[in-house]
Amino acid sequence: MNPKAALITGMICGHRVEVIEDKTMQNIRCLDKLVDELAKGKSMEKILRE
């Protein structure tokens, strides 16, 4: 995973990505969030909250 993946925040499937304790599930949800946001046309910088 990219080190900047930890910068992805927000809600996905009714759960806050940044508070999911299981690291594997957190990585899956981060990827899910990334795909959803990219599909909506948002830029990578906006998604990563840089």
mmCIF file as Biopython writes it, N, C-alpha, C and O atoms, coordinates in Angstrom:
data_model
#
loop_
_atom_site.group_PDB
_atom_site.id
_atom_site.type_symbol
_atom_site.label_atom_id
_atom_site.label_alt_id
_atom_site.label_comp_id
_atom_site.label_asym_id
_atom_site.label_entity_id
_atom_site.label_seq_id
_atom_site.pdbx_PDB_ins_code
_atom_site.Cartn_x
_atom_site.Cartn_y
_atom_site.Cartn_z
_atom_site.occupancy
_atom_site.B_iso_or_equiv
_atom_site.auth_seq_id
_atom_site.auth_asym_id
_atom_site.pdbx_PDB_model_num
ATOM 1   N N  . MET A ? 1  ? 0.844   -1.189 0.000   1.0 0.0 1  A 1 
ATOM 2   C CA . MET A ? 1  ? 0.000   0.000  0.000   1.0 0.0 1  A 1 
ATOM 3   C C  . MET A ? 1  ? 0.884   1.246  0.000   1.0 0.0 1  A 1 
ATOM 4   O O  . MET A ? 1  ? 1.991   1.254  0.540   1.0 0.0 1  A 1 
ATOM 5   N N  . ASN A ? 2  ? 0.373   2.260  -0.603  1.0 0.0 2  A 1 
ATOM 6   C CA . ASN A ? 2  ? 1.054   3.542  -0.649  1.0 0.0 2  A 1 
ATOM 7   C C  . ASN A ? 2  ? 1.055   4.162  0.748   1.0 0.0 2  A 1 
ATOM 8   O O  . ASN A ? 2  ? 0.041   4.091  1.443   1.0 0.0 2  A 1 
ATOM 9   N N  . PRO A ? 3  ? 2.166   4.768  1.177   1.0 0.0 3  A 1 
ATOM 10  C CA . PRO A ? 3  ? 2.219   5.406  2.497   1.0 0.0 3  A 1 
ATOM 11  C C  . PRO A ? 3  ? 1.178   6.509  2.666   1.0 0.0 3  A 1 
ATOM 12  O O  . PRO A ? 3  ? 0.767   6.802  3.789   1.0 0.0 3  A 1 
ATOM 13  N N  . LYS A ? 4  ? 0.751   7.115  1.576   1.0 0.0 4  A 1 
ATOM 14  C CA . LYS A ? 4  ? -0.248  8.182  1.664   1.0 0.0 4  A 1 
ATOM 15  C C  . LYS A ? 4  ? -1.665  7.637  1.818   1.0 0.0 4  A 1 
ATOM 16  O O  . LYS A ? 4  ? -2.605  8.418  1.965   1.0 0.0 4  A 1 
ATOM 17  N N  . ALA A ? 5  ? -1.837  6.336  1.789   1.0 0.0 5  A 1 
ATOM 18  C CA . ALA A ? 5  ? -3.166  5.751  1.965   1.0 0.0 5  A 1 
ATOM 19  C C  . ALA A ? 5  ? -3.750  6.116  3.325   1.0 0.0 5  A 1 
ATOM 20  O O  . ALA A ? 5  ? -4.970  6.193  3.474   1.0 0.0 5  A 1 
ATOM 21  N N  . ALA A ? 6  ? -2.903  6.338  4.302   1.0 0.0 6  A 1 
ATOM 22  C CA . ALA A ? 6  ? -3.380  6.721  5.635   1.0 0.0 6  A 1 
ATOM 23  C C  . ALA A ? 6  ? -4.038  8.096  5.627   1.0 0.0 6  A 1 
ATOM 24  O O  . ALA A ? 6  ? -4.740  8.445  6.576   1.0 0.0 6  A 1 
ATOM 25  N N  . LEU A ? 7  ? -3.827  8.876  4.581   1.0 0.0 7  A 1 
ATOM 26  C CA . LEU A ? 7  ? -4.436  10.197 4.481   1.0 0.0 7  A 1 
ATOM 27  C C  . LEU A ? 7  ? -5.887  10.144 4.002   1.0 0.0 7  A 1 
ATOM 28  O O  . LEU A ? 7  ? -6.593  11.151 4.053   1.0 0.0 7  A 1 
ATOM 29  N N  . ILE A ? 8  ? -6.329  8.989  3.541   1.0 0.0 8  A 1 
ATOM 30  C CA . ILE A ? 8  ? -7.712  8.849  3.090   1.0 0.0 8  A 1 
ATOM 31  C C  . ILE A ? 8  ? -8.615  8.807  4.313   1.0 0.0 8  A 1 
ATOM 32  O O  . ILE A ? 8  ? -8.431  7.986  5.212   1.0 0.0 8  A 1 
ATOM 33  N N  . THR A ? 9  ? -9.598  9.708  4.331   1.0 0.0 9  A 1 
ATOM 34  C CA . THR A ? 9  ? -10.533 9.781  5.447   1.0 0.0 9  A 1 
ATOM 35  C C  . THR A ? 9  ? -11.951 9.816  4.894   1.0 0.0 9  A 1 
ATOM 36  O O  . THR A ? 9  ? -12.155 10.009 3.695   1.0 0.0 9  A 1 
ATOM 37  N N  . GLY A ? 10 ? -12.906 9.631  5.757   1.0 0.0 10 A 1 
ATOM 38  C CA . GLY A ? 10 ? -14.300 9.742  5.365   1.0 0.0 10 A 1 
ATOM 39  C C  . GLY A ? 10 ? -15.090 8.477  5.631   1.0 0.0 10 A 1 
ATOM 40  O O  . GLY A ? 10 ? -14.607 7.532  6.255   1.0 0.0 10 A 1 
ATOM 41  N N  . MET A ? 11 ? -16.320 8.487  5.138   1.0 0.0 11 A 1 
ATOM 42  C CA . MET A ? 11 ? -17.241 7.380  5.357   1.0 0.0 11 A 1 
ATOM 43  C C  . MET A ? 11 ? -17.303 6.489  4.126   1.0 0.0 11 A 1 
ATOM 44  O O  . MET A ? 11 ? -17.323 6.972  2.994   1.0 0.0 11 A 1 
ATOM 45  N N  . ILE A ? 12 ? -17.332 5.195  4.361   1.0 0.0 12 A 1 
ATOM 46  C CA . ILE A ? 12 ? -17.568 4.226  3.302   1.0 0.0 12 A 1 
ATOM 47  C C  . ILE A ? 12 ? -18.344 3.062  3.933   1.0 0.0 12 A 1 
ATOM 48  O O  . ILE A ? 12 ? -17.937 2.524  4.962   1.0 0.0 12 A 1 
ATOM 49  N N  . CYS A ? 13 ? -19.429 2.692  3.327   1.0 0.0 13 A 1 
ATOM 50  C CA . CYS A ? 13 ? -20.287 1.606  3.829   1.0 0.0 13 A 1 
ATOM 51  C C  . CYS A ? 13 ? -20.734 1.858  5.268   1.0 0.0 13 A 1 
ATOM 52  O O  . CYS A ? 13 ? -20.887 0.916  6.047   1.0 0.0 13 A 1 
ATOM 53  N N  . GLY A ? 14 ? -20.942 3.117  5.617   1.0 0.0 14 A 1 
ATOM 54  C CA . GLY A ? 14 ? -21.430 3.458  6.948   1.0 0.0 14 A 1 
ATOM 55  C C  . GLY A ? 14 ? -20.390 3.459  8.048   1.0 0.0 14 A 1 
ATOM 56  O O  . GLY A ? 14 ? -20.742 3.564  9.223   1.0 0.0 14 A 1 
ATOM 57  N N  . HIS A ? 15 ? -19.119 3.346  7.700   1.0 0.0 15 A 1 
ATOM 58  C CA . HIS A ? 15 ? -18.046 3.317  8.700   1.0 0.0 15 A 1 
ATOM 59  C C  . HIS A ? 15 ? -16.997 4.364  8.351   1.0 0.0 15 A 1 
ATOM 60  O O  . HIS A ? 15 ? -16.705 4.588  7.176   1.0 0.0 15 A 1 
ATOM 61  N N  . ARG A ? 16 ? -16.435 5.001  9.362   1.0 0.0 16 A 1 
ATOM 62  C CA . ARG A ? 16 ? -15.337 5.929  9.138   1.0 0.0 16 A 1 
ATOM 63  C C  . ARG A ? 16 ? -14.080 5.123  8.851   1.0 0.0 16 A 1 
ATOM 64  O O  . ARG A ? 16 ? -13.704 4.245  9.628   1.0 0.0 16 A 1 
ATOM 65  N N  . VAL A ? 17 ? -13.438 5.423  7.742   1.0 0.0 17 A 1 
ATOM 66  C CA . VAL A ? 17 ? -12.263 4.670  7.301   1.0 0.0 17 A 1 
ATOM 67  C C  . VAL A ? 17 ? -11.140 4.751  8.329   1.0 0.0 17 A 1 
ATOM 68  O O  . VAL A ? 17 ? -10.480 3.752  8.614   1.0 0.0 17 A 1 
ATOM 69  N N  . GLU A ? 18 ? -10.927 5.929  8.879   1.0 0.0 18 A 1 
ATOM 70  C CA . GLU A ? 18 ? -9.772  6.130  9.765   1.0 0.0 18 A 1 
ATOM 71  C C  . GLU A ? 18 ? -9.901  5.473  11.136  1.0 0.0 18 A 1 
ATOM 72  O O  . GLU A ? 18 ? -8.906  5.401  11.857  1.0 0.0 18 A 1 
ATOM 73  N N  . VAL A ? 19 ? -11.081 4.991  11.528  1.0 0.0 19 A 1 
ATOM 74  C CA . VAL A ? 19 ? -11.232 4.374  12.850  1.0 0.0 19 A 1 
ATOM 75  C C  . VAL A ? 19 ? -11.401 2.857  12.799  1.0 0.0 19 A 1 
ATOM 76  O O  . VAL A ? 19 ? -11.601 2.234  13.842  1.0 0.0 19 A 1 
ATOM 77  N N  . ILE A ? 20 ? -11.327 2.249  11.624  1.0 0.0 20 A 1 
ATOM 78  C CA . ILE A ? 20 ? -11.411 0.792  11.513  1.0 0.0 20 A 1 
ATOM 79  C C  . ILE A ? 20 ? -10.138 0.197  12.096  1.0 0.0 20 A 1 
ATOM 80  O O  . ILE A ? 20 ? -9.032  0.544  11.683  1.0 0.0 20 A 1 
ATOM 81  N N  . GLU A ? 21 ? -10.305 -0.707 13.065  1.0 0.0 21 A 1 
ATOM 82  C CA . GLU A ? 21 ? -9.151  -1.246 13.794  1.0 0.0 21 A 1 
ATOM 83  C C  . GLU A ? 21 ? -8.389  -2.315 13.017  1.0 0.0 21 A 1 
ATOM 84  O O  . GLU A ? 21 ? -7.159  -2.347 13.057  1.0 0.0 21 A 1 
ATOM 85  N N  . ASP A ? 22 ? -9.095  -3.177 12.322  1.0 0.0 22 A 1 
ATOM 86  C CA . ASP A ? 22 ? -8.448  -4.251 11.561  1.0 0.0 22 A 1 
ATOM 87  C C  . ASP A ? 22 ? -7.756  -3.633 10.350  1.0 0.0 22 A 1 
ATOM 88  O O  . ASP A ? 22 ? -8.423  -3.080 9.475   1.0 0.0 22 A 1 
ATOM 89  N N  . LYS A ? 23 ? -6.439  -3.718 10.290  1.0 0.0 23 A 1 
ATOM 90  C CA . LYS A ? 23 ? -5.652  -3.062 9.236   1.0 0.0 23 A 1 
ATOM 91  C C  . LYS A ? 23 ? -5.990  -3.579 7.848   1.0 0.0 23 A 1 
ATOM 92  O O  . LYS A ? 23 ? -6.011  -2.806 6.890   1.0 0.0 23 A 1 
ATOM 93  N N  . THR A ? 24 ? -6.254  -4.866 7.724   1.0 0.0 24 A 1 
ATOM 94  C CA . THR A ? 24 ? -6.619  -5.420 6.419   1.0 0.0 24 A 1 
ATOM 95  C C  . THR A ? 24 ? -7.944  -4.827 5.950   1.0 0.0 24 A 1 
ATOM 96  O O  . THR A ? 24 ? -8.067  -4.407 4.799   1.0 0.0 24 A 1 
ATOM 97  N N  . MET A ? 25 ? -8.932  -4.793 6.838   1.0 0.0 25 A 1 
ATOM 98  C CA . MET A ? 25 ? -10.238 -4.231 6.485   1.0 0.0 25 A 1 
ATOM 99  C C  . MET A ? 25 ? -10.118 -2.734 6.214   1.0 0.0 25 A 1 
ATOM 100 O O  . MET A ? 25 ? -10.799 -2.209 5.333   1.0 0.0 25 A 1 
ATOM 101 N N  . GLN A ? 26 ? -9.267  -2.047 6.957   1.0 0.0 26 A 1 
ATOM 102 C CA . GLN A ? 26 ? -9.049  -0.615 6.732   1.0 0.0 26 A 1 
ATOM 103 C C  . GLN A ? 26 ? -8.451  -0.381 5.341   1.0 0.0 26 A 1 
ATOM 104 O O  . GLN A ? 26 ? -8.861  0.545  4.640   1.0 0.0 26 A 1 
ATOM 105 N N  . ASN A ? 27 ? -7.495  -1.206 4.941   1.0 0.0 27 A 1 
ATOM 106 C CA . ASN A ? 27 ? -6.906  -1.089 3.606   1.0 0.0 27 A 1 
ATOM 107 C C  . ASN A ? 27 ? -7.942  -1.349 2.515   1.0 0.0 27 A 1 
ATOM 108 O O  . ASN A ? 27 ? -7.970  -0.652 1.501   1.0 0.0 27 A 1 
ATOM 109 N N  . ILE A ? 28 ? -8.793  -2.353 2.728   1.0 0.0 28 A 1 
ATOM 110 C CA . ILE A ? 28 ? -9.842  -2.654 1.758   1.0 0.0 28 A 1 
ATOM 111 C C  . ILE A ? 28 ? -10.801 -1.479 1.629   1.0 0.0 28 A 1 
ATOM 112 O O  . ILE A ? 28 ? -11.173 -1.098 0.519   1.0 0.0 28 A 1 
ATOM 113 N N  . ARG A ? 29 ? -11.197 -0.910 2.740   1.0 0.0 29 A 1 
ATOM 114 C CA . ARG A ? 29 ? -12.134 0.223  2.724   1.0 0.0 29 A 1 
ATOM 115 C C  . ARG A ? 29 ? -11.486 1.463  2.115   1.0 0.0 29 A 1 
ATOM 116 O O  . ARG A ? 29 ? -12.161 2.239  1.438   1.0 0.0 29 A 1 
ATOM 117 N N  . CYS A ? 30 ? -10.188 1.660  2.345   1.0 0.0 30 A 1 
ATOM 118 C CA . CYS A ? 30 ? -9.487  2.794  1.726   1.0 0.0 30 A 1 
ATOM 119 C C  . CYS A ? 30 ? -9.485  2.648  0.207   1.0 0.0 30 A 1 
ATOM 120 O O  . CYS A ? 30 ? -9.719  3.620  -0.511  1.0 0.0 30 A 1 
ATOM 121 N N  . LEU A ? 31 ? -9.225  1.453  -0.279  1.0 0.0 31 A 1 
ATOM 122 C CA . LEU A ? 31 ? -9.258  1.220  -1.720  1.0 0.0 31 A 1 
ATOM 123 C C  . LEU A ? 31 ? -10.668 1.420  -2.269  1.0 0.0 31 A 1 
ATOM 124 O O  . LEU A ? 31 ? -10.849 1.985  -3.347  1.0 0.0 31 A 1 
ATOM 125 N N  . ASP A ? 32 ? -11.660 0.953  -1.521  1.0 0.0 32 A 1 
ATOM 126 C CA . ASP A ? 32 ? -13.050 1.121  -1.921  1.0 0.0 32 A 1 
ATOM 127 C C  . ASP A ? 32 ? -13.409 2.603  -1.998  1.0 0.0 32 A 1 
ATOM 128 O O  . ASP A ? 32 ? -14.055 3.044  -2.948  1.0 0.0 32 A 1 
ATOM 129 N N  . LYS A ? 33 ? -12.989 3.354  -1.006  1.0 0.0 33 A 1 
ATOM 130 C CA . LYS A ? 33 ? -13.228 4.807  -0.976  1.0 0.0 33 A 1 
ATOM 131 C C  . LYS A ? 33 ? -12.525 5.483  -2.153  1.0 0.0 33 A 1 
ATOM 132 O O  . LYS A ? 33 ? -13.100 6.354  -2.806  1.0 0.0 33 A 1 
ATOM 133 N N  . LEU A ? 34 ? -11.301 5.087  -2.417  1.0 0.0 34 A 1 
ATOM 134 C CA . LEU A ? 34 ? -10.530 5.668  -3.514  1.0 0.0 34 A 1 
ATOM 135 C C  . LEU A ? 34 ? -11.231 5.431  -4.854  1.0 0.0 34 A 1 
ATOM 136 O O  . LEU A ? 34 ? -11.368 6.353  -5.659  1.0 0.0 34 A 1 
ATOM 137 N N  . VAL A ? 35 ? -11.666 4.213  -5.086  1.0 0.0 35 A 1 
ATOM 138 C CA . VAL A ? 35 ? -12.353 3.893  -6.337  1.0 0.0 35 A 1 
ATOM 139 C C  . VAL A ? 35 ? -13.658 4.683  -6.453  1.0 0.0 35 A 1 
ATOM 140 O O  . VAL A ? 35 ? -13.961 5.221  -7.518  1.0 0.0 35 A 1 
ATOM 141 N N  . ASP A ? 36 ? -14.429 4.757  -5.370  1.0 0.0 36 A 1 
ATOM 142 C CA . ASP A ? 36 ? -15.686 5.505  -5.401  1.0 0.0 36 A 1 
ATOM 143 C C  . ASP A ? 36 ? -15.461 6.972  -5.728  1.0 0.0 36 A 1 
ATOM 144 O O  . ASP A ? 36 ? -16.165 7.544  -6.561  1.0 0.0 36 A 1 
ATOM 145 N N  . GLU A ? 37 ? -14.480 7.581  -5.072  1.0 0.0 37 A 1 
ATOM 146 C CA . GLU A ? 37 ? -14.221 9.009  -5.276  1.0 0.0 37 A 1 
ATOM 147 C C  . GLU A ? 37 ? -13.665 9.284  -6.673  1.0 0.0 37 A 1 
ATOM 148 O O  . GLU A ? 37 ? -14.028 10.282 -7.296  1.0 0.0 37 A 1 
ATOM 149 N N  . LEU A ? 38 ? -12.798 8.417  -7.162  1.0 0.0 38 A 1 
ATOM 150 C CA . LEU A ? 38 ? -12.276 8.585  -8.523  1.0 0.0 38 A 1 
ATOM 151 C C  . LEU A ? 38 ? -13.394 8.439  -9.554  1.0 0.0 38 A 1 
ATOM 152 O O  . LEU A ? 38 ? -13.409 9.147  -10.562 1.0 0.0 38 A 1 
ATOM 153 N N  . ALA A ? 39 ? -14.324 7.525  -9.304  1.0 0.0 39 A 1 
ATOM 154 C CA . ALA A ? 39 ? -15.453 7.330  -10.214 1.0 0.0 39 A 1 
ATOM 155 C C  . ALA A ? 39 ? -16.350 8.564  -10.254 1.0 0.0 39 A 1 
ATOM 156 O O  . ALA A ? 39 ? -17.003 8.824  -11.265 1.0 0.0 39 A 1 
ATOM 157 N N  . LYS A ? 40 ? -16.385 9.321  -9.163  1.0 0.0 40 A 1 
ATOM 158 C CA . LYS A ? 40 ? -17.176 10.550 -9.110  1.0 0.0 40 A 1 
ATOM 159 C C  . LYS A ? 40 ? -16.466 11.712 -9.790  1.0 0.0 40 A 1 
ATOM 160 O O  . LYS A ? 40 ? -17.047 12.784 -9.958  1.0 0.0 40 A 1 
ATOM 161 N N  . GLY A ? 41 ? -15.198 11.502 -10.186 1.0 0.0 41 A 1 
ATOM 162 C CA . GLY A ? 41 ? -14.454 12.539 -10.885 1.0 0.0 41 A 1 
ATOM 163 C C  . GLY A ? 41 ? -13.579 13.411 -10.007 1.0 0.0 41 A 1 
ATOM 164 O O  . GLY A ? 41 ? -13.043 14.414 -10.479 1.0 0.0 41 A 1 
ATOM 165 N N  . LYS A ? 42 ? -13.422 13.054 -8.742  1.0 0.0 42 A 1 
ATOM 166 C CA . LYS A ? 42 ? -12.561 13.840 -7.857  1.0 0.0 42 A 1 
ATOM 167 C C  . LYS A ? 42 ? -11.093 13.555 -8.162  1.0 0.0 42 A 1 
ATOM 168 O O  . LYS A ? 42 ? -10.737 12.467 -8.615  1.0 0.0 42 A 1 
ATOM 169 N N  . SER A ? 43 ? -10.257 14.544 -7.908  1.0 0.0 43 A 1 
ATOM 170 C CA . SER A ? 43 ? -8.828  14.364 -8.129  1.0 0.0 43 A 1 
ATOM 171 C C  . SER A ? 43 ? -8.204  13.598 -6.960  1.0 0.0 43 A 1 
ATOM 172 O O  . SER A ? 43 ? -8.734  13.598 -5.848  1.0 0.0 43 A 1 
ATOM 173 N N  . MET A ? 44 ? -7.085  12.955 -7.228  1.0 0.0 44 A 1 
ATOM 174 C CA . MET A ? 44 ? -6.376  12.194 -6.194  1.0 0.0 44 A 1 
ATOM 175 C C  . MET A ? 44 ? -5.967  13.101 -5.036  1.0 0.0 44 A 1 
ATOM 176 O O  . MET A ? 44 ? -6.027  12.685 -3.879  1.0 0.0 44 A 1 
ATOM 177 N N  . GLU A ? 45 ? -5.555  14.325 -5.328  1.0 0.0 45 A 1 
ATOM 178 C CA . GLU A ? 45 ? -5.122  15.248 -4.274  1.0 0.0 45 A 1 
ATOM 179 C C  . GLU A ? 45 ? -6.273  15.570 -3.325  1.0 0.0 45 A 1 
ATOM 180 O O  . GLU A ? 45 ? -6.081  15.657 -2.113  1.0 0.0 45 A 1 
ATOM 181 N N  . LYS A ? 46 ? -7.455  15.745 -3.876  1.0 0.0 46 A 1 
ATOM 182 C CA . LYS A ? 46 ? -8.612  16.059 -3.043  1.0 0.0 46 A 1 
ATOM 183 C C  . LYS A ? 46 ? -8.986  14.874 -2.164  1.0 0.0 46 A 1 
ATOM 184 O O  . LYS A ? 46 ? -9.373  15.046 -1.008  1.0 0.0 46 A 1 
ATOM 185 N N  . ILE A ? 47 ? -8.870  13.672 -2.718  1.0 0.0 47 A 1 
ATOM 186 C CA . ILE A ? 47 ? -9.205  12.474 -1.957  1.0 0.0 47 A 1 
ATOM 187 C C  . ILE A ? 47 ? -8.221  12.278 -0.811  1.0 0.0 47 A 1 
ATOM 188 O O  . ILE A ? 47 ? -8.628  11.931 0.298   1.0 0.0 47 A 1 
ATOM 189 N N  . LEU A ? 48 ? -6.944  12.493 -1.060  1.0 0.0 48 A 1 
ATOM 190 C CA . LEU A ? 48 ? -5.922  12.286 -0.032  1.0 0.0 48 A 1 
ATOM 191 C C  . LEU A ? 48 ? -5.832  13.428 0.960   1.0 0.0 48 A 1 
ATOM 192 O O  . LEU A ? 48 ? -5.079  13.350 1.930   1.0 0.0 48 A 1 
ATOM 193 N N  . ARG A ? 49 ? -6.590  14.485 0.729   1.0 0.0 49 A 1 
ATOM 194 C CA . ARG A ? 49 ? -6.677  15.626 1.663   1.0 0.0 49 A 1 
ATOM 195 C C  . ARG A ? 49 ? -5.329  16.295 1.889   1.0 0.0 49 A 1 
ATOM 196 O O  . ARG A ? 49 ? -4.994  16.667 3.014   1.0 0.0 49 A 1 
ATOM 197 N N  . GLU A ? 50 ? -4.555  16.447 0.813   1.0 0.0 50 A 1 
ATOM 198 C CA . GLU A ? 50 ? -3.234  17.064 0.946   1.0 0.0 50 A 1 
ATOM 199 C C  . GLU A ? 50 ? -3.345  18.545 1.086   1.0 0.0 50 A 1 
ATOM 200 O O  . GLU A ? 50 ? -2.331  19.232 1.209   1.0 0.0 50 A 1 
#
